[in-house]
Amino acid sequence: MTRYTKTAVVLHWLVAAVVFGQFTFGWLMQQIPKSPPGIRADAFNFHKSIGLCLLALMLVRLGWRLAHAPPPLPAMPRWRMRAAKANQILLYAALIVMPLAGYLGSVFSGYPVKWFGMTLPAWGAKVPWMKSLMSDVHLVTSCILFALVALHVGAAFEHTLRGDGILARMMLPPRIRRARAAARISQVT
């Protein structure tokens, strides 16, 4: 097998889109003034809701990955293989730790945690030092994740320039891409 499964490909690109959106929105929502509080609170609650979806998606992705071996890497120096595997493990870890820390920070903030407007059951109390710790973990992990994603994208770009087929492993097969493109064109016309 030279490609990832279709499920793995869809999960990869779905996670990538959500992470890009979360980074962008997370950065922009910091600019929202604290007064009046409703607008900022709504933005943070939306960010938290998407973060909880990302956590669930990553747990599904991790389960899928553990149950389905990835395609073997093409011949390359050992250090590159180790770097690729280390980056993938760290990406998975950061993509689980970051939303989990965000959720726990919310739990220990003393405010109700909302998921798309629905208040989740409260199980934690207001613990300022724990909220602060989880906020720090969330922030530091986001910086680490940003660096890991940059490295991942840079490596994918470098492999594309080499023409070694690494990127094609994480793309839908050409026949599926052509069928989807044809469906989009027929919807437009």
C-alpha positions as a Markdown table, in Angstrom:
| # | Residue | x | y | z |
|---|---|---|---|---|
| 1 | Met | 0.0 | 0.0 | 0.0 |
| 2 | Thr | 1.5 | 3.3 | -1.0 |
| 3 | Arg | -1.4 | 5.6 | 0.1 |
| 4 | Tyr | -3.1 | 6.3 | 3.4 |
| 5 | Thr | -6.7 | 5.0 | 3.6 |
| 6 | Lys | -9.5 | 7.3 | 2.3 |
| 7 | Thr | -10.6 | 7.7 | 5.9 |
| 8 | Ala | -7.1 | 8.7 | 7.1 |
| 9 | Val | -6.9 | 11.2 | 4.2 |
| 10 | Val | -10.2 | 12.8 | 5.0 |
| 11 | Leu | -9.4 | 13.0 | 8.7 |
| 12 | His | -6.0 | 14.5 | 8.0 |
| 13 | Trp | -7.4 | 17.3 | 5.8 |
| 14 | Leu | -10.4 | 17.9 | 8.1 |
| 15 | Val | -8.1 | 18.3 | 11.1 |
| 16 | Ala | -5.8 | 20.6 | 9.1 |
| 17 | Ala | -8.7 | 22.8 | 8.1 |
| 18 | Val | -10.0 | 23.0 | 11.7 |
| 19 | Val | -6.5 | 23.7 | 13.1 |
| 20 | Phe | -6.0 | 26.5 | 10.5 |
| 21 | Gly | -9.4 | 27.9 | 11.5 |
| 22 | Gln | -8.7 | 27.7 | 15.2 |
| 23 | Phe | -5.3 | 29.4 | 14.9 |
| 24 | Thr | -6.8 | 32.2 | 12.8 |
| 25 | Phe | -9.9 | 32.6 | 15.0 |
| 26 | Gly | -7.8 | 32.2 | 18.2 |
| 27 | Trp | -5.5 | 35.0 | 17.1 |
| 28 | Leu | -8.3 | 37.3 | 16.0 |
| 29 | Met | -10.5 | 36.9 | 19.0 |
| 30 | Gln | -7.7 | 38.2 | 21.2 |
| 31 | Gln | -8.4 | 41.6 | 19.6 |
| 32 | Ile | -12.1 | 41.7 | 20.7 |
| 33 | Pro | -12.5 | 44.2 | 23.4 |
| 34 | Lys | -13.5 | 42.9 | 26.8 |
| 35 | Ser | -16.4 | 45.4 | 27.0 |
| 36 | Pro | -19.2 | 44.7 | 26.2 |
| 37 | Pro | -18.5 | 41.2 | 27.5 |
| 38 | Gly | -21.1 | 39.3 | 25.4 |
| 39 | Ile | -19.3 | 39.5 | 22.1 |
| 40 | Arg | -16.0 | 38.3 | 23.5 |
| 41 | Ala | -17.6 | 35.6 | 25.5 |
| 42 | Asp | -19.5 | 34.3 | 22.5 |
| 43 | Ala | -16.3 | 34.2 | 20.4 |
| 44 | Phe | -14.4 | 32.3 | 23.2 |
| 45 | Asn | -17.3 | 29.9 | 23.6 |
| 46 | Phe | -17.4 | 29.3 | 19.8 |
| 47 | His | -13.6 | 28.7 | 19.9 |
| 48 | Lys | -14.0 | 26.2 | 22.8 |
| 49 | Ser | -16.8 | 24.4 | 20.9 |
| 50 | Ile | -14.7 | 23.9 | 17.9 |
| 51 | Gly | -11.8 | 22.9 | 20.2 |
| 52 | Leu | -13.9 | 20.2 | 21.7 |
| 53 | Cys | -14.8 | 19.0 | 18.2 |
| 54 | Leu | -11.1 | 18.9 | 17.3 |
| 55 | Leu | -10.4 | 16.9 | 20.5 |
| 56 | Ala | -13.1 | 14.3 | 19.5 |
| 57 | Leu | -11.8 | 14.3 | 15.9 |
| 58 | Met | -8.3 | 13.7 | 17.1 |
| 59 | Leu | -9.3 | 10.8 | 19.3 |
| 60 | Val | -11.1 | 9.3 | 16.3 |
| 61 | Arg | -8.1 | 9.9 | 14.1 |
| 62 | Leu | -5.8 | 8.4 | 16.7 |
| 63 | Gly | -8.0 | 5.3 | 17.0 |
| 64 | Trp | -8.0 | 5.0 | 13.2 |
| 65 | Arg | -4.3 | 5.4 | 13.0 |
| 66 | Leu | -3.7 | 2.7 | 15.7 |
| 67 | Ala | -6.0 | 0.3 | 13.8 |
| 68 | His | -4.6 | 1.0 | 10.3 |
| 69 | Ala | -0.8 | 0.9 | 9.7 |
| 70 | Pro | 0.4 | 3.8 | 7.5 |
| 71 | Pro | 2.0 | 3.1 | 4.2 |
| 72 | Pro | 5.8 | 2.6 | 4.4 |
| 73 | Leu | 8.0 | 5.6 | 3.8 |
| 74 | Pro | 10.1 | 5.5 | 0.6 |
| 75 | Ala | 13.8 | 5.0 | 0.9 |
| 76 | Met | 15.4 | 8.0 | 2.7 |
| 77 | Pro | 18.1 | 8.6 | 5.2 |
| 78 | Arg | 17.4 | 7.2 | 8.7 |
| 79 | Trp | 17.5 | 10.7 | 10.3 |
| 80 | Arg | 14.7 | 11.8 | 8.0 |
| 81 | Met | 12.6 | 8.8 | 8.9 |
| 82 | Arg | 13.1 | 9.4 | 12.5 |
| 83 | Ala | 12.4 | 13.1 | 12.2 |
| 84 | Ala | 9.1 | 12.4 | 10.2 |
| 85 | Lys | 7.9 | 9.9 | 12.8 |
| 86 | Ala | 8.9 | 12.2 | 15.7 |
| 87 | Asn | 7.0 | 15.1 | 14.1 |
| 88 | Gln | 4.0 | 13.0 | 13.5 |
| 89 | Ile | 3.9 | 11.7 | 17.2 |
| 90 | Leu | 4.4 | 15.3 | 18.5 |
| 91 | Leu | 1.6 | 16.6 | 16.2 |
| 92 | Tyr | -0.8 | 14.0 | 17.5 |
| 93 | Ala | 0.2 | 14.8 | 21.1 |
| 94 | Ala | -0.1 | 18.5 | 20.7 |
| 95 | Leu | -3.5 | 18.2 | 18.9 |
| 96 | Ile | -4.8 | 16.3 | 21.9 |
| 97 | Val | -3.1 | 18.2 | 24.7 |
| 98 | Met | -4.0 | 21.7 | 23.4 |
| 99 | Pro | -7.8 | 21.3 | 23.2 |
| 100 | Leu | -7.8 | 19.2 | 26.4 |
| 101 | Ala | -5.9 | 22.0 | 28.2 |
| 102 | Gly | -8.3 | 24.6 | 26.8 |
| 103 | Tyr | -11.3 | 22.5 | 28.1 |
| 104 | Leu | -9.7 | 22.0 | 31.5 |
| 105 | Gly | -8.9 | 25.7 | 31.8 |
| 106 | Ser | -12.5 | 26.4 | 31.1 |
| 107 | Val | -13.7 | 23.8 | 33.7 |
| 108 | Phe | -11.5 | 25.4 | 36.4 |
| 109 | Ser | -12.4 | 29.0 | 35.5 |
| 110 | Gly | -15.6 | 28.9 | 37.5 |
| 111 | Tyr | -17.7 | 29.7 | 34.4 |
| 112 | Pro | -20.0 | 27.2 | 32.7 |
| 113 | Val | -18.5 | 25.4 | 29.7 |
| 114 | Lys | -20.7 | 25.8 | 26.7 |
| 115 | Trp | -20.7 | 23.7 | 23.6 |
| 116 | Phe | -22.4 | 25.5 | 20.7 |
| 117 | Gly | -24.7 | 27.3 | 23.3 |
| 118 | Met | -25.4 | 24.1 | 25.3 |
| 119 | Thr | -24.1 | 24.2 | 28.9 |
| 120 | Leu | -22.1 | 21.1 | 29.6 |
| 121 | Pro | -22.4 | 19.4 | 33.0 |
| 122 | Ala | -20.1 | 21.1 | 35.6 |
| 123 | Trp | -17.7 | 18.8 | 37.3 |
| 124 | Gly | -15.0 | 21.1 | 38.5 |
| 125 | Ala | -14.9 | 24.1 | 40.8 |
| 126 | Lys | -13.2 | 27.4 | 40.4 |
| 127 | Val | -9.5 | 26.7 | 40.9 |
| 128 | Pro | -7.5 | 29.8 | 39.8 |
| 129 | Trp | -4.1 | 28.2 | 39.8 |
| 130 | Met | -5.3 | 25.2 | 37.8 |
| 131 | Lys | -7.1 | 27.5 | 35.3 |
| 132 | Ser | -3.8 | 29.5 | 35.0 |
| 133 | Leu | -1.8 | 26.4 | 34.5 |
| 134 | Met | -4.1 | 25.0 | 31.8 |
| 135 | Ser | -4.1 | 28.4 | 30.1 |
| 136 | Asp | -0.3 | 28.3 | 30.0 |
| 137 | Val | -0.3 | 24.7 | 28.7 |
| 138 | His | -2.8 | 25.7 | 26.1 |
| 139 | Leu | -0.7 | 28.7 | 25.0 |
| 140 | Val | 2.7 | 26.9 | 25.0 |
| 141 | Thr | 1.2 | 23.9 | 23.2 |
| 142 | Ser | -0.3 | 26.2 | 20.5 |
| 143 | Cys | 3.2 | 27.7 | 19.9 |
| 144 | Ile | 4.7 | 24.2 | 19.7 |
| 145 | Leu | 1.9 | 23.1 | 17.4 |
| 146 | Phe | 2.5 | 26.1 | 15.2 |
| 147 | Ala | 6.2 | 25.2 | 14.8 |
| 148 | Leu | 5.4 | 21.5 | 14.2 |
| 149 | Val | 2.8 | 22.4 | 11.5 |
| 150 | Ala | 5.3 | 24.7 | 9.9 |
| 151 | Leu | 7.9 | 21.9 | 9.9 |
| 152 | His | 5.3 | 19.5 | 8.5 |
| 153 | Val | 4.2 | 21.8 | 5.7 |
| 154 | Gly | 7.8 | 22.7 | 4.9 |
| 155 | Ala | 8.7 | 19.0 | 4.7 |
| 156 | Ala | 5.7 | 18.3 | 2.4 |
| 157 | Phe | 6.7 | 21.2 | 0.2 |
| 158 | Glu | 10.3 | 19.9 | 0.0 |
| 159 | His | 9.1 | 16.4 | -0.8 |
| 160 | Thr | 6.9 | 17.9 | -3.6 |
| 161 | Leu | 9.9 | 19.7 | -5.1 |
| 162 | Arg | 11.8 | 16.4 | -4.9 |
| 163 | Gly | 8.9 | 14.7 | -6.7 |
| 164 | Asp | 9.2 | 11.6 | -4.5 |
| 165 | Gly | 5.4 | 11.1 | -4.1 |
| 166 | Ile | 5.2 | 11.6 | -0.3 |
| 167 | Leu | 2.4 | 14.2 | -0.7 |
| 168 | Ala | 0.4 | 12.0 | -3.0 |
| 169 | Arg | 0.1 | 9.4 | -0.1 |
| 170 | Met | -2.1 | 11.9 | 1.8 |
| 171 | Met | -4.2 | 13.0 | -1.2 |
| 172 | Leu | -7.4 | 11.3 | -2.4 |
| 173 | Pro | -6.8 | 9.0 | -5.3 |
| 174 | Pro | -6.9 | 10.9 | -8.7 |
| 175 | Arg | -10.1 | 9.2 | -9.8 |
| 176 | Ile | -12.0 | 10.4 | -6.7 |
| 177 | Arg | -10.6 | 13.9 | -7.1 |
| 178 | Arg | -11.7 | 13.9 | -10.8 |
| 179 | Ala | -15.2 | 12.7 | -9.9 |
| 180 | Arg | -15.6 | 15.3 | -7.2 |
| 181 | Ala | -14.4 | 18.1 | -9.6 |
| 182 | Ala | -16.8 | 16.9 | -12.2 |
| 183 | Ala | -19.7 | 16.9 | -9.6 |
| 184 | Arg | -18.8 | 20.5 | -8.6 |
| 185 | Ile | -18.8 | 21.6 | -12.3 |
| 186 | Ser | -22.1 | 20.0 | -13.0 |
| 187 | Gln | -23.6 | 21.8 | -9.9 |
| 188 | Val | -22.4 | 25.1 | -11.2 |
| 189 | Thr | -23.8 | 24.6 | -14.7 |
